Amino acid sequence: MADMKQQVKEIEKTIDFAKTKYEVDLDTSLGLIRLELYPEQAPGHVKNLISLTKAGFYNGVVFHRIIKGFMIQGGCPQGTGTGGPGYNIPAEFNNIPHEPGVLSMARTSDPNSAGSQFFLCLERVPYLDGQYTVFGKALDKESLEVVKKIGEVRTGPQDRPVEPVVIKTATVKETLLN
C-alpha cells in the first residue's frame, strides 16, 4: 500500500465532475450498498473515495466497527480501525445532516486526519453535524436496508462483528452528463 498516494493522485487526474456523475457500489457479504456521492459539497473526499475504489483498495476490506443505532464503519485495510492509505485529506465540513444512510468520513481527533475509513449512519446523529465530512448517502431504499442489516449483526469486544462483514468488491459507476 506504500504507493497508494501516487496511485490515487494519478487516478484523480481522470475524474471530471463537470462531465461525469459517479456512484460507488459496495458489494458486501450481506448485500449491495449503492452510494450516491456529493462532489459539490466535498469534492476532495469524493475524488479520494472514487480513486481508492478504482485502485481496488476496498476489495476484501471488512466493516470493522458496528454500533447498533449509530453507525457501521469500514475502510481500514488491516480491519482494525488503525490503518489507512498512507496519507490524509483535509476536512470539508458542510451542512448536510448525519441521517440514516449518510456516508461520512472517519478520522481521529484531528479534523484533517481522514484517509480511507468511512462510516454510514444507522440513525440521525446530530452531534456529528459539522464535525465530520458528509460526502454521500445510500442511493436507494434497498441500499439503506443493507446498511441497517449490517448494523444489526452481533458484535464482540471493540464493536467488532463476531462474523466478518466483508466488502467483496467496490466498484465505480460512471454516467456521462449531457
Helices and strands as residue ranges (DSSP letters): H 4-12, E 20-28, E 31-37, H 43-54, E 61-67, E 71-74, E 102-105, E 118-121, G 126-128, E 134-138, H 141-150, G 157-159, E 166-176
